Every structure is written in structure tokens, then in C-alpha cells.
Amino acid sequence: MSRILLPKFERVKSIGRHLPKWTDPNSIYYRLPEHYKKRQIEFLNTLPKPVHYKPSEKLYEVDHEHGVKKPIQNVPVVVLYPSQAKLGIWGGEGVVAGYKRPEQTGYKRPQYLTTKLWRPKILKMIFYSEILDQYYALTCTRRALELIEEAKGFDNYILNTHEVDLKSDIGMQLKREMLVRLAKKETDLYPNDKEKQEVIYNRYKHFVLPLEEAEWIGLKPWEAVTKLKKIEEEKLKTSIRPLKEVFAEETLQKLSSGEIDLEAAQIKSEEKSLFKRVLEENFFKKK
């Protein structure tokens, strides 16, 4: 049971204090796009790859002392991810908290266990993104460098790695920007160099997503709600039109269809209205 709960608690904590109510029609989360809700549910139900421990492939082991078969429990190590890890590329590594037993010297009384934090070695490196055509100075670990080398490039590593294993806010932001840039190939992806545009696009075309879906990649639930509110406000503004524009459009349609006779309308406009004639006859008579 702990094998499933411990990583899931960490993923729930990264989403926020409370789980969004995806299935409640009265909730604003219900109005979010279906592809976004599907990705969030997949994020909660996906186990991250083990980084700080090696899970056993066997289900049981034999206790030779008692001759009993025991089940093997692959309990994941509890890892702490500080804010610095969210702003860098650590490759899934974090801070491991534990206890250290001091060395026993002589015949002294045994000492108590002391707490200890195992921290990864942090490096600051500069990475280049082919899709975004920019350099980024980010903190990383040696494992992250090995994963980038194994993926054959920084862009391949960011696009191939699942959000559960990436564990980086800036990494998900870069992934979203890369996918949006690929979706807007003609306008944003090397618009002045068509030859290089085709080379880069063909190299990463298996990652291409529709623009409507790429803009939601990696957003936290509260960020997605803010984006949804802005979209709904813009739709509301565009749906409200002044009556002047509505009447002008109807008049143009009637003129184009021939419902309004221009000559009759012109003669009628030249004729004086009843109100003007009454005013002239009663108030503006020449003496």
C-alpha cells in the first residue's frame, strides 16, 4: 500500500492543497478542456521511475534461517524537493532525509542516532534549445547531464520525459514553449530561414500537438483556471455587440439582397417629416 501512497502524496502536494473536482458540474474545474483533465488524472496515477533506490524484480525471497518464503516490498524512499529543484533540471533527484549511526569507539556507552540530509551535487550549466533558439543557465545534477546525453540533446530530454519524472516547473514551461513553437511552425519556428525550419521541424515532428492542446501543457490547476477565466471573459466581450453594429450589418444585408430600394429611400429622406412641417407652419412663419 505504501508503494502507491507515498509517491501519490508527493504528486498531490505539487498540485495544491485540495484535489480539483473534475467531475462536479458546479465546479470551475469541470469546464476545463478534456485533454487537460485527462493529463492531470494520468499525472496522479503514474508512478515515477525509481531514482534513489533499486527495486527488486522478484516478488518473494526465501528466509533460509526459518525456511519461509517472504514477500518483497519495494517501498520508495521519501524524497524532499526544495524550490531550487523546481527551478532547475535535477533529473528526478532530491534531498533524502535519514539517520546516521555514529561510529563506536572503545568501550563508551552507545551514542544516539543523528539526523542527516543527503543532498545531490548541484552544478550550473548552460543549455541550448534548438527549437527555441535560446541559451538557458540552469542548475542541474550529474544524473540530469547523463540523461540529456542519453536522450541525445536537451530538447529531446525535455520533450521525452514525463512530468512525473521531470519534477521541474521550468522544465514544464520549456516543454510548453517548445510545443507551441512547433505548433506555430510558419510564424515562430525560424521564419527567416526556411531550410533550417524544415530540418528542425522534421527532427521533432513526432512531438507535435495541436496548438489548443500545447498551450495547456504543464499548467498547474490554479494556472489553468486563470487561463480559462481569461478565455471566458474574452468570449463574453466578443459576444456582446452594440446595437449600432447589429443594425448596420442588417441594413447592409438588406441592401445587398435588394429588400431596400435606394431611390425610394432617397426621395423619402428628402421629404420633410410631419414634425418639421408642423414646426414651420406654427412657429417659424414669416411675418
C-alpha positions in Angstrom: 0.0 0.0 0.0 2.8 2.4 0.9 4.3 1.7 -2.6 1.4 3.6 -4.1 0.5 6.1 -1.5 3.9 7.8 -0.8 4.6 8.9 -4.4 1.0 9.9 -4.9 1.0 12.2 -1.8 4.0 14.0 -3.3 2.2 14.5 -6.6 -1.0 15.7 -4.8 1.1 18.2 -2.9 2.6 19.5 -6.1 -1.0 20.1 -7.5 -2.2 22.1 -4.5 -3.9 21.9 -1.1 -7.1 20.3 -2.4 -7.7 17.9 -5.3 -9.7 19.6 -8.1 -13.3 18.4 -8.5 -13.0 17.2 -12.1 -16.5 15.6 -12.1 -18.5 18.2 -10.3 -20.6 20.1 -12.9 -20.8 23.1 -10.5 -17.0 23.4 -10.2 -15.0 25.6 -12.5 -12.6 22.6 -13.0 -15.4 20.8 -14.8 -15.2 23.4 -17.6 -11.5 22.8 -18.2 -10.6 21.1 -21.5 -10.9 17.3 -21.6 -7.3 16.8 -22.7 -6.1 18.8 -19.7 -8.2 16.8 -17.2 -7.0 13.6 -18.8 -3.3 14.6 -18.4 -3.9 15.6 -14.8 -5.5 12.3 -13.9 -2.7 10.5 -15.7 -0.2 12.5 -13.7 -1.8 11.4 -10.4 -1.9 7.8 -11.4 1.6 7.4 -12.8 4.4 6.1 -10.6 7.8 7.9 -11.1 10.8 6.0 -12.0 13.0 5.0 -9.0 16.0 7.2 -8.6 17.3 6.8 -5.0 16.7 3.1 -4.7 16.8 -0.1 -6.8 13.6 -2.0 -6.8 13.8 -5.8 -6.8 12.4 -7.6 -9.7 11.5 -10.6 -7.6 8.2 -10.8 -5.8 9.3 -13.2 -3.0 12.5 -14.1 -1.2 13.4 -17.1 0.9 14.4 -16.8 4.6 17.0 -19.6 4.8 17.1 -19.3 8.6 13.5 -20.2 9.1 12.8 -21.7 5.7 9.9 -19.3 5.0 9.0 -17.5 1.8 8.6 -13.8 2.4 7.1 -11.2 0.0 9.4 -8.4 -1.1 8.0 -4.8 -0.6 9.6 -2.2 -2.8 8.9 0.8 -0.5 10.1 4.0 -2.2 12.4 6.4 -0.4 10.8 9.6 0.7 12.5 12.4 -1.2 12.2 16.2 -0.5 12.2 18.5 -3.5 13.1 22.1 -2.5 12.1 25.1 -4.5 15.5 25.2 -6.2 14.7 21.8 -7.7 11.6 23.2 -9.4 13.8 26.0 -11.0 16.4 23.6 -12.4 16.9 20.3 -14.1 17.8 17.8 -11.4 16.8 14.6 -13.3 14.4 13.5 -10.5 17.0 13.8 -7.7 16.2 15.5 -4.5 17.2 15.7 -0.8 16.9 12.4 1.2 16.4 12.7 4.9 17.6 9.9 7.2 19.6 9.0 10.3 23.2 8.3 10.7 24.7 6.0 13.3 27.9 7.3 14.8 31.0 5.2 14.9 31.5 3.2 18.2 34.9 3.9 19.7 36.3 2.0 22.7 34.0 0.9 25.5 32.0 4.1 25.7 28.2 3.9 26.0 26.4 3.8 22.7 25.5 7.1 21.1 22.1 8.1 19.8 21.3 8.3 16.1 21.7 11.7 14.5 19.7 13.1 11.6 21.4 13.6 8.3 20.4 15.1 4.9 21.9 13.6 1.7 22.0 16.3 -0.9 22.8 15.9 -4.6 25.8 17.7 -6.0 24.4 20.8 -7.9 26.1 22.2 -11.0 25.3 25.3 -13.0 25.4 24.6 -16.7 24.3 26.4 -19.9 21.9 24.5 -22.2 21.0 25.4 -25.8 17.5 24.7 -27.2 17.3 24.2 -30.9 13.5 24.7 -31.1 13.5 28.0 -29.0 17.0 29.1 -30.3 18.0 30.3 -26.9 20.6 29.6 -24.2 19.5 28.8 -20.6 21.7 28.9 -17.5 20.1 26.2 -15.2 21.1 24.3 -12.1 21.4 20.5 -12.7 22.9 17.3 -11.4 25.2 14.8 -12.9 22.3 12.4 -13.4 20.5 15.0 -15.4 23.5 15.5 -17.6 23.7 11.8 -18.2 20.0 11.7 -19.1 20.4 14.6 -21.5 23.3 12.8 -23.1 21.4 9.6 -23.3 18.4 11.4 -24.9 20.8 12.9 -27.5 20.0 16.5 -26.8 18.4 19.0 -24.3 15.2 19.3 -26.4 14.8 15.6 -26.7 15.2 15.1 -23.0 12.6 17.8 -22.1 10.0 16.6 -24.7 10.5 12.8 -23.9 10.5 13.0 -20.1 7.1 12.6 -18.4 6.1 15.3 -15.9 6.2 12.8 -13.1 9.9 12.2 -13.7 10.9 15.7 -14.7 9.8 17.3 -11.4 10.7 20.8 -12.6 8.4 23.8 -13.2 10.8 25.5 -15.5 11.2 22.2 -17.4 7.4 22.0 -18.0 7.4 25.7 -19.0 10.1 25.0 -21.6 8.2 21.9 -22.8 5.1 24.1 -23.3 7.0 26.8 -25.2 8.7 24.2 -27.4 5.3 22.5 -28.3 3.7 25.9 -29.0 6.7 26.9 -31.2 6.3 23.6 -33.2 2.6 24.1 -33.5 3.2 27.7 -34.9 5.8 26.4 -37.4 5.2 29.0 -40.1 5.3 32.1 -37.9 7.6 31.3 -34.9 10.0 28.5 -35.9 12.8 30.1 -37.8 10.5 32.2 -40.0 13.5 33.8 -41.8 15.3 30.6 -42.5 13.0 28.1 -44.3 15.7 25.5 -44.8 16.6 25.3 -41.1 12.9 25.4 -40.2 12.2 22.2 -42.2 15.3 20.5 -40.6 14.3 21.3 -37.1 10.6 20.5 -37.7 11.3 17.1 -39.2 13.6 16.3 -36.3 10.9 16.9 -33.7 7.7 16.4 -35.7 6.7 13.3 -33.7 6.2 15.6 -30.7 3.9 18.0 -32.5 0.5 18.6 -30.8 -2.4 20.9 -31.8 -2.0 24.5 -30.6 -5.1 24.3 -28.5 -3.6 21.4 -26.5 0.0 22.6 -26.5 -0.9 25.8 -24.7 -2.2 23.8 -21.6 0.8 21.5 -21.2 2.4 21.8 -17.7 -0.1 24.2 -16.2 -1.0 23.8 -12.6 -4.7 23.6 -11.8 -4.9 27.2 -10.5 -2.9 28.4 -13.6 -5.3 26.5 -15.8 -8.3 28.1 -14.0 -6.8 31.6 -14.5 -6.3 30.9 -18.2 -9.9 29.6 -18.5 -11.3 32.7 -16.9 -9.4 34.9 -19.3 -10.7 32.9 -22.3 -14.3 33.1 -21.0 -14.0 36.8 -20.4 -12.8 37.4 -24.0 -15.6 35.3 -25.4 -18.1 37.3 -23.3 -16.7 40.6 -24.6 -16.8 39.5 -28.2 -20.4 38.1 -27.8 -21.7 41.5 -26.6 -22.1 43.8 -29.6 -23.5 47.3 -29.8 -26.9 47.6 -31.4 -25.4 50.2 -33.8 -23.2 47.4 -35.3 -26.1 45.0 -35.4 -28.4 47.4 -37.2 -25.6 48.4 -39.7 -25.0 44.8 -40.5 -28.7 44.1 -41.1 -29.0 47.2 -43.3 -26.1 46.1 -45.4 -27.6 42.7 -45.8 -30.9 44.2 -46.9 -29.2 46.5 -49.4 -27.2 43.6 -50.8 -30.3 41.4 -51.1 -32.4 44.2 -52.7 -35.0 44.5 -49.9 -34.4 48.2 -49.6 -35.0 50.5 -52.7 -32.3 53.2 -52.6 -34.2 55.6 -54.9 -37.4 55.4 -52.8 -35.3 55.8 -49.6 -33.6 58.9 -51.1 -36.9 60.5 -52.1 -38.4 59.8 -48.7 -35.4 61.3 -46.9 -35.7 64.5 -49.0 -39.4 64.9 -48.0 -40.0 66.9 -44.8 -41.2 64.9 -41.9 -44.6 65.7 -40.2 -42.8 67.1 -37.2 -40.8 69.6 -39.3 -43.8 70.7 -41.2 -45.8 71.4 -38.0 -42.9 73.4 -36.6 -42.6 75.5 -39.8 -46.3 76.2 -40.0 -46.8 77.2 -36.4 -43.5 78.6 -35.0 -41.4 79.6 -37.9 -43.9 81.5 -40.1 -42.5 84.5 -41.8 -44.1 87.8 -40.7 
